[in-house]
């Protein structure tokens, strides 16, 4: 059974007693925080609320088409059936992310699957295309007993597949005793598009976006998806779902710093506005709007309003609850954050991205035992996942200041094929620097894309900046200066398009500090913290505070750097015990006696509300 993230008085194996209110400053802002330990609970127990009798998982459909290129149709049929069932408030429907490991080519143990997902029933099926006809077969099974409840096959013209999907959805709902409202029935019967090629492009874009958030190649994959989705909406200007997915893809490029420009923001906004015009009463449109306000505008109140509408219309959509959880986290609302994450995990219990995000929460709170345990849980879901394996090693570095587990994980991943190097390159490069391994750092740089990497929430540094860091660490000052000069040019270009982009301003400050431009560096670092203070964003704000501490350290302002670290350690943030003890970018202040005390302070969990 899936476990839930739990608020308790424990953090991993260590008991964290409730403590009195404490005050701290970070980036010049005063906070009041109350200590509450955060724990994670595992075990063989039901998810929140137990197994609902009308709960179902739609498993991946098998493609029986002779042409392998037709496999996407099985993906599309499964998606549409799952999404339509999920609109029925009388059902509990598990997210697609959590069922993808139960592929038809892998032998399924339905009872184990039912326990893992917390469901009573499963839908299985197959799709076969022959010329301009399609055959879809589906069956509903009691997952706990293996008993077949219902089975039927449908043959139709290729462009009538949506009608087949609607019939399957209504049949399953009827067999489970679910009551459909008039609005639910109308939505289920509505065709997404009458353009088969537009729908194919929509599905193929979705396949590209699967698992993208944890992949260092995500920029390239997003650009490919944008291309397909723009073709889809050009072919069918009324294709609401394609506009929603297009808006989401633009948002990712903007938020993650791949293209943080007014033009990209405008494209994201235009796509969402088109979806709202086409479907003002559709949950998907309001979910897209909620994501837009959260990721692109940091308008948390407006995002919450849109997500509240989406929640009423899409009762089984885990992304709604997950996004509410991410908003809660950025606002430091930890109890609400964990409550919403639990609800998302109930609907999507094997979603590795959500588990990585939970791990991110424990990292910034310095709950190291919980951090490692969460990655263990992720690896139990996907034991061969390259990113999770290396992330687990980096968690050991954060917790115990040891590089060996991360190094071993990296080598194991690379032994399975160099193609995975680009997926793990951000963590790989970090581990290589902390290990002071010049050869490994060079290999990581060889796998790094031009867009570079993030060092935490979403502060992205270009590859040239990373090249400068490595060259400086390993004694090639001329190469370091050249690389930092290139990085400066890149950041200046970004800031010309968006002068108040705090993350880029912060990176420019670090670059100028490395280049010896002290006054500019300090001004830029301080300006970044002013633009995005911790009070506005508990995830990214502390990264900018850390970067300002680095700027002070690199420009010889040791006391200011130490003061900044001391203040930052009083609240959530990216400065961990292992990073502070091992990362070479702290070398400029490492010999100061105060630094050792700060390293010890970084072992302690953060006190939070």
Protein Blocks (a to p, Z undefined) as FASTA:
>chain_A
ZZdddddfbehjbccdddddddddeehiacddddddddddedjdddehiaafkbcddddd
ddfbfblklmmmmmmmmmmmmmmmmmpmkbccddfklmmmmcfklccdfklmmmmnopab
dcddddddehjaccdddddddfknopafbdcdddddfklmmmmmmmmmmmmmmmnopacd
fklmmmmmpcfbfcfklmmmmmmmmmmmgoklmpcklmmmmmmmmmmmmmmmmmmmklmk
lmmmmmmmmmmmmmnomaccfklmmmmmmmmmmmmmmmmmbfklmmmmmmmmmmmnopak
lmmmmmmmmmmmmmmlmklmmmmmmmmmmnopaklmmmmmmmmmmmmmmbmklmmmmmmm
mmmnopaklmmmmmmmmmmmmmmlmklmmmmmmmmmmmnopaklmmmmmmmmmmnopklm
mmmmmmmmmmmmmnopaklmmmmmmmpcfklpafbjmpccdfklmmmmmmmmnopaklmm
mmmmmmmmmmmmmmmmmmmlmklmmmmmmmmmmnopaklmmmmmmmmmmmmgfklomklm
mmmmmmmmmmmmmnopamlmmmmmmmmmmpgcfbdfklmmmmmklmmmmmpmklmmmmmm
mmpccddZZ
